Amino acid sequence: MLTTNRTFQGTLASVSSSFLFSMMFLFGLFMLPLTGTQVASWRVLMMLLSLVLLVSLTKQWQHVFDYLKTLKTPKDWVVFILPTPILGGQIWLFMWGPVNGYGLDVTLGYFLLPLVMIVIGRFFYHENMSTLQWSAALCAALGIGYDILQYGSISWVTLFVCLGYPPYYLLRRAIAVPPITGLLSDLTLLTPVVLVMLYASDGFGMAAQYPKFWYLLPLLGAFSALAMSLTMIASSKLPVSLFGALSYIEPMLLFVLSITVLGQSLDEGGSLFMYGMIGLALLIMVADSAMGYMMRKRDDDLHGYREPQVGGFPPRRRLINRRIDGVLQAHRFRKIRRYQKKMDRIQRKIEQLDSK
């Protein structure tokens, strides 16, 4: 019963997160006459404000500081900061694309992203790929290859989405950055850049002229923070395969919104053959995830185990031990400092009594 409740809660959180992200996809339309770049800049600021409130309410600041204390070398700091421009570019493209006729191209990038991650896992981390996963990757490759041969190229927007996120995840994995800590640092580092962009483009003045921005801007930040929180809840409660299958809901919603609300035709994003092959690849991936989930659930029931939940991307064992040692060292330092303060107070009282 407990497993059923956790699965239901995780599924509800994952679907709700996909719905919120799809709503943010349309925020550029709601916030006209702001440009897509201005909306993306405001989103960074509102996300940072919402995330600071979230971390404060959940009392997670100590975890953030504990992790930062484990970054000892300049190389660690470089790897920690390097992914920030990638995320900034993805946030900008997500808000800029729909209002500039690239909604389908962004959607196609998110369709291809899970397949690209599977291939990277196979060749960079030597993870095993099932027959269905190979089939899905082959179908997607055939679809993309057909469009390249037919039209000579594929949209840079699609390539930026599906090839931009993997380096971000791999760099975060390299030093085991917790999701909240990584996102908080990214938004903090992006803040000076977006402030300059808003000032140079008069984004502050335009937002002040229209009363609708007084509630749309906080709503944008709240949606962002809530969607990210729901994703983390889903990842902690759902089995790996089920979480992966549900991750396809978001690009499907983006596809429907691009066709209906944004009014784009399929020809603008690629050929019908390409969409058909990518759709077939997604169906194969969902079937593979469902089969993996059912098989592991059966094995776990036979052995009395529960299927492992989705965790972060663990690094090599040496890096894990180093992070654990760093956190423990920071914890010991705080305890020693607390006891030292108590001893100092007692010593002062003794000195006061001796002086009398």
N, C-alpha and C positions, 0 to 999 in steps of 0.2 A: 504493500500500500504506500509506503514511504517513497519507494522508487517511482511509482506511478505519479504521486504528487509532485516530485521533483521534475519529472519529465514534462508534466503538464505545465508547471510554472515556467520551466525553461523554454518550452515551445511558445507559450504566450508571450514571454519576454522577447524572443527572437522575432516573432511575427510583428509585434508592436514596434520593435526597433526598425525593421524594414519599412513599415508604414511611415514612421516619422522621417526616416532618411528620404523616402520618396516625396514627402511633403516639402522638405527643404529643397528638393530639386526644382520646385516651382516657385520658390521664394523670390527669385529674380523677377518673375512676372508680377508678383504682388507688390514689389518694392520699386517699380518704375516711378519716376524717371531716373532713379539711381542706375548706374551702369553695373554690369556684372562684376567688374573689378572692385567697385565701391561696395557692392553687397558682400563680396568675399572678404574685404577688409573689415567691414562691420561684423561679419560672422566671427572672425578671429577674436575681436575684442569682446563680443558677447559670449563666445565660448569660454574665453579665459575667465570672465567674471562669473559665469555659471559654474565653471569647474572649481574656482576658488571657494565659492559658497558650498559646493558639494563636498569638497575635501574638508572644509571647516566643520560642516554639520556631521560628517562621518568620522571626524577626528583622525584623519589619515596623514596629517602633516609630519608626524614623527617618522612614519614609514618612508615618506619622501626624503626627509633629511638623512635618515639612516642609510638609504641607498646612495645618496650623493657622497656620503663620507667614504664609500667603498671605491670611488673613482680616484685612484692613487697617482697614475702616470699621465703625462700629456697625451699619450696614445689613447688611453681610455676616454679622456675628455674629447678628443677629436672624433672618435667613433660615436660618442654620445651626442655630439652637436651636429655631425655631418648629415643625418637624415632630415634635419629640420627644413631645409629648402625644398626637399622632395614633398613633404607634407604640405608646405605652403603652396607649392605649385598645384597639388591635387585639390586643395580646398578652392583655389582660384578657378580651376577648370570646371569643378563641379557646379559652381555658381555662374560662371561666365558662359559655359557651353549652351545651356538651354535657351538663353535669351539671344544667342547669336547664331542660331541655326545648327548647332552641333549636338543637340540632345540625343539623337540616335547614335552618333559616334561615341559619346560618353557611355551610353548604355552598352554598346557593343564591347567597349573596353572592359566594363565590369562583368560581362558575360565570359570574356576570355581570361580574366584574371585568375579564377580558380584553376583553370587548365594550365596556365603558365606556371603557377605555384607548384602544381603536381610535377611538371616536367623539371623544374628547378630542383625540387626535392629528390628526384630520381638521379640527376646528373651531378648535383653539388653535394648532396648528403647521402647518396647511394641508397635511398629508400626504395623499397620494392613497389612496383606498379602492377596492379592486377590486369588481367586481359581486357576487362571492360574499360579500365582507365586508359590503356594503350589505344583501344578502339575510339574512345572519346577524343583523345588528343589527335589521332589520325583524321577523324572527321573534321575537327576544327581546322587542322592544317590544310586539308583539301579545300575547305570553304575559303580560307584566307588566300591560299595559292591561286584559286580560280579568279578571285577579284584582282589580284596583282597582275595576272596574265591578261585579264580582260580589260582593266582600266589603267594598268601600269603602276599603280600605287595603292596604298591603303591610307586612310585618314591619319594624320599625325596625332589627332586627339585620341583616337583609339589606341594607338601605339603608346602614347604618353601614359594613359591610364593602366593598360595591362603590363607594360614594361617598367613603369615608374614605381609602382608599389612594391614589387619584389625586393629591390635593393633596400628600400626602407625597412621592410620586415627582417631582412637578413642582417642588416647592421644592428637593429634592435636586438635580434637574437644573439649576436656575437657577444654582447656583454650583459645579456639577461635583464633588460630594462623593464620594470613593471609598467603595465599600460598607463596607469594614472600618472606616474612619475614622468614617463616619456612624453605624454601628451601635454602635461603641464609645462614642461621645459620647452617643448616646441612652440606652444602658444606664447609663452613669455618672450622667447627670442624673436618671434615674428612680430610682436607688438610694436617695437620702434619702427619697423618697416611699414606696417599698415598705417600707423599714425602719420608718417610722412606722406604716404600715398593719399590718405584722406585729406590732409591739409593742402597738398598740391592740387588736388582735383576738386576742392571745395565740397568734399563729401560731408563735412560737418554742417556747413551752411545749408546744403540741400536737405539734409535730414531734419534740420530745425524748422524748415519752411512748411513741412507737411505734417499735420497732427497724426496721421496714420502711422508714422514711424515711431511715435512714442510708445506704441504697444507692439508693433511688428518687430522692432529690433530686440526688445527683451524676449519676445516669443521665439525669435530665431535662436537666441542663446539657450533658452530653456529647452527647445526641441533638440538642439545639438547635445547638450549635457545629458538629457534624459535618454536619447537614443544610444549614446555611448554607454551609459550606465546599464541599460537594458541588455545591450550586447554582452557586457561583462557578466551580468547575471546569467544570461543564457549559456555562456561558455563555461560557467562553473557548475551548472546543473544538468546540462545535456551530455549524452554520450558523444564521442567524437564524430562518428559517422552521421548521426542525426543532425548535429549542429552544422556539419558541412552541407548536408542536403538542404536545410532550411536557409542557408546563405544565398541560394539562388532566387529566393523570393524577391529580394530587393531589385536586382536587375530586371526581373520580369515586370515588376511594377513600374520601373523607369521606362521600359519599352512601351508599355500600354499608355503611360502619360505622354510620352514623346509623340505617339501616333494620334492620340485623342486631343489632349489639351494643347500641346505645342503645335499640332497640325502638320507634322512632318509626314512625308511619304516614304515608303520603304526604299525607293530609288535614291533618296538623299543619303542614306547611310551605307548602301552597298547593294549587291545583287540579291535576288530572291534565293538563288542557289546557296550563297554564303549563309544567309539567315537560316535556311533549311538545314544545312550541315551543322551549324552551331547549335540550332535547336535540337537536332538529333544527338549531338555530343552532350548537351545538358541532360536530356532524358537518360542517356546511358550512365552519366555520372550519378543522377538521382537513383537509378536502379542499383548501381554499384554500392552507393551509400546504404540504401535500404537492405540489400542482401547482407552487407557487412554487419549492419546493426542487428538483423535477425539472427545471424550465425553466432555473433559474440554474445547476444542475449541468451541464446540456447546453451552455449558452452558455460556461461557464467551461472545459469540456473542449475546446470548439472553439477558444477563444482562448488556451488554456494557462494560465488563471488558476484560483485556488482561490476559492471563495465566501468573502466576508468573514465573520468570526466575530462573535458577539454581543459588543458592547462596552457601556460605560456610556452614559448619555444625554448626548451632547456639548452644551455650551451654545453661545451665539453665539461667533464667532471672536474677538471682542474679549476675552471672558471667558477663553477658552482661552489666549490669549497672556498675559493677566495672571497666570493661574495658573502658566504655564510660567516667566515672568519671576520670579515669587515663589520658586519652587522653586530656580531657578538662583541667585538672590540668596542664599538660605539656604545653598546648597552653597558658594558663594564665601566667605561669611562664615565657615563652618566651616574652610575651608582657610586663610584669612588668620589666624584665631585659632590654628590649629595651628602655622603657621610663626612666628607672633609668640611663642608659648611657646618654640619652639626657639631663637629669637634671644635671648630673655630668659635662657635657660639658658647660652647661649654668652657673653653679656655678663657674667653672674655669675662664670663661670669666668675670664674675662679680668680682672675686678676682683680676684678672689682671687689670681691670678698677679701682678698689679701690686702688691698689698699685701705680697707676699713679697719 
